[in-house]
Amino acid sequence: MSKNEMEGRTTVIDPGEHCVSSCAEDRLSTTPLGFRVGAAAWDGRAGVGGILDLNIPVPEPGQDLALTHPVPLGETGLEAFLNGLYRLGAQKGDLRVKLSGSGASEEGQEMGVGERNLMIAQRLFWMQGLIVASRDLRCGPGRTLGLELATGKVTVQDQERTFEI
C-alpha cells in the first residue's frame, strides 16, 4: 500500500503530494501551505475524498518538471489526484471541491503569489469540468487544510483558530 492509499488514520500530506481515501475514519491534512494551494475534494455518495497539496512552480528554461515529479505540477498533479479519486469510485458530478491558500497581497500591491496560485488552481479544476464550491485565501503563516472523510467537512487552521470553508 502506498503512502497515497493509507487507511484508518490521520494522514499529513507533504508539499507537492496528494492522498485519496475511501475510509470514513480517515482525516487528511496538509502541512502549512505557505504559497501552495490545498485542494480538498469529497464525493459524499461514494464516501471518497482526498487532498492535493499543489505547487505551481515556474520551471527553468528547458526543464520538464512534469516528467520528473508530476504530482505537484498544475494539470499533471491534478490529473493524478482526480484519477486516484475516480479509481476509488468518485463521480465527477458528485465531487465537491474546496481550495485554500495563503499569501494574499497587501493593499496596493500587485497580485501575490498565493492569489495567483489559487486562481490557477481554480482554473485547472474548471478545465477538468469541476466547479470550486468555496475558496479561502488569507494572509498568515501556518495555515493548514483538513478534510474529515466521514462528513466531508473541510477546515482551515491557522495560529489563532480553526474554521470551516
Secondary structure, DSSP 8 states (H G I E B T S, - for coil): --GGG--SSEEEE-TT-EEEE--TT-EEEES--TTSEEEEEEETTTTEEEEEEEB-----TT--HHHH--TTBHHHHHHHHHHHHHHTT--GGGEEEEEEEE----TTS---HHHHHHHHHHHHHHHTT--EEEEEEE--TT-EEEEETTT--EEEE-SS-EEE-
